[in-house]
């Protein structure tokens, strides 16, 4: 049977778009002019997906094979995998470095010499009839794929790190990865929370290779759920080898059954993978992604999110905990056996290996993780070692992913130590009054606390410095002295000066632990918008810690805010003179601005952030505004936003400071 006529009769549907220029497979004489017509051969490339190799002439007699356009290029001489007449396995590897692509159609020939160039055919031993598949070696240039995806993300306005925080053990990751080659992106999520941690060395965006198979599995599950049915026997027969053995043909069958690229993009959107884009050429392994999207994907298996049913989640996790032993590497490192469900991907390309690992860990503190590596010209094993080093660090410090609850001493506004946030007001004469909170958002009528200083330019809660469960007070005097006033529950002791020269600061916020070192902090704003962090000791001494950038150029009034993102660090809000409110998350060394803003705060004469007045489960700081004599509350949220105004019962008449 003619090899070429077999291809013509069995050629599959051609996939649009594929590789670079044609590359000759042999230096022998060109193919006969009697048979010049090119033939398209559908192939499945390991870790990449389906493409089309165009064969011109007779491969056994100097013909050529190429992929017409896109990031794949055929190199070397073709190979063959199949059996001979006796049933003996015959495997001739294609030559060259790169990814192996296997023809989908089956060919038969009386000898390997009818199929392959003579140098390749000779590797098969004695001549006999054969039946099987041609194989080709291709190189992959993923740069155009990632560049196009990055532009697509930018055009759509998607951000990939806005909601992420620095790892609480970032220094360990930085030190380790500084000595490792290539680019690395790491993301860890704590399932069921808003906690997302990321670290990037050089560039986090990468092509998925075979980790996309976990997303394809999720897409098939969502299709079944949408139809109100269970997975079919056919779907399971493809999912099992795809996940456990990383079978590329099974993956291609499922990918095509879903609807290809468009279906994968729809699945990414439903899964919240906002920076993941399918390859325009329909090659599933060249999907472009970022590690935080992969950690989000694994969260859908790790915890009920409303996307996958418990049956599908359990099925997927079981498969990902029982992958083939030769693929059990990566983010399982450092974890007890059987506690990590994972999927790995690997792909050689023109500048080295792309090696990725994603998983869900349930040993102790649960987390999901994505580690993507690329741009390393060394061996695949080098990148595996990098990933496993990252995994061991995360395992070692995983308990830090969820910080201990903020201690009561770091909560603002509890003047009398009853566990409920109070509001303190100061009149123009310096008299201090307390509005005692009921823990549900209500305030009592004010009662006098103490006659305070008449020359104070700023009042703010310091938190509970001496650990007596009562919030203490900081006061700045007109001459620039910063004083500490300790609460007795019914009043304040006379102030003690702890710093001088503070008159130049245009904004001050205090009472939270901004850098999570266990001490209460003070943040200042200078006239140019720069921020400086100071630390308060339990004895009341104050020390400059560091500059924290220049985040408050357009925002003059600082308001202390409880931990917005659950990373254990106090955050901050700030008001502009025009009445616009914004929030920033602390990274410990700098401020990360949230995108949302809230206008209209110039309606108030005074705005304060006393703490959690309404006793919310998230312990978020609420806001109080004074409009004439009327007090209004705005309940805080973890997004940094706030509710609409709620009128409070007591009068604020005569108050010029609130805290």
Secondary structure, DSSP 8 states (H G I E B T S, - for coil): --HHHHHHHH-----S--BSS-EES-SS----GGG---EEEEEEETTTEEEEEEEES-GGGT-EEE--SSSEEEEEEEEEEEEETT--EEEE--SSSSEEEEESS-EEES-GGGTS-HHHHGGG-S---EEEEEEEEEEE--HHHHHHHHHHHHHTT--SSTT-EE-TTHHHHHHHHHTS-SEEEEEEE-TTSS-EEEEEES---EE-GGGHHHHHHHHHHHHHHHTT----HHHHHHHHHHHHS--HHHHHHHHHHHTTHHHHHHHHHHTT-TT-B--TT--GGG-EE-HHHHHHHHHHHHS--SSS-HHHHHHHHHHHTS--GGG--STTTTS-TT-EEEEEEEEEETTEEEEEEEEEE-SSS-EEEEEEEEEE-S-HHHHHHHHHHHHHHHHHTGGGGS-----GGGSS--SSSSSS--EEEEETT-EEEEE-B-SSS-B---EEEEE--SSEEEEEEEE-TTSSSS-EEEEEETTS-EEEE-B-SSSB---EEEE---TT-SEEEEEE-SSSSSSEEEEEE-TTS-EEEEEE-TTS-EEEEEE--S--TT--EEEEE--SSSSS--EEEEE-TTS-EEEEEE-SSSEEEEEEEE--GGG-SEEEEEE-TT--TT---EEEEEETTEEEEE-B-TTS-B---EEEEEE-TTEEEE-
